[in-house]
């Protein structure tokens, strides 16, 4: 997947990000972050899930899934929101052939694939699947695709639809998934059955507010975002900060790599400032 952003807008920690193309791929970015990690000798505890974050008079204790616990003066939660995909809430959504994640087109060669959605993820997956031999149908509840679809991808998709290579059903929702078929509802409630070998519900994600609440962070009812000071990223729990996509709550399209990468700078400055103030006091 190519990023919308150019390399200089993805750089962090004053480490140059150099690639031979105008836009890096996701693999380019992961390799770059590996290089940043090595450059700063960051202590990364991989394959460890943070189970709980508890605050007491001495600071924080973070319990991890491997049984370890870590003491910290400050904690930053930057958990993103891709672990909790939105659901359609229709029968059959938990069937084995239905998934909320799309990763690889190759298993779907000459298969009938239905995609529910109308934003970037749905459009990019549809093009990728079609180019690798799948028979693709996109069902979108809106009358037109989202205005946020990347401008260099949209003409490609529209041309494939116009030629009949990809089937686009607008004003259409999924009523039920069944083995081998998807039941759809079209205009005026018209019923349509579409033969389906595999289906993807690519309709977005939500932040994991359950974990944030367990950490004592207040959640704004109107946005689903963690309550925080945008100048420092500190939450209502002193010393506990948030960063990245989860900051946007339900409006996560307002936080993206180009501005989310600045959260670390704000947090570092806030922590350094509080320590300086404590030392002076």
PyMOL commands that set and color helices and strands:
alter all, ss='L'
color gray80, all
select helices_A, chain A and resi 7-9+26-39+106-108+120-131+151-163+187-189+209-214+245-254+257-260+263-280
alter helices_A, ss='H'
color red, helices_A
select strands_A, chain A and resi 2-6+23-25+50-56+59-64+69-72+75-77+98-99+112-116+135-140+166-170+173-178+181-185+191-195+198-201+240-242
alter strands_A, ss='S'
color yellow, strands_A
deselect
rebuild
show_as cartoon
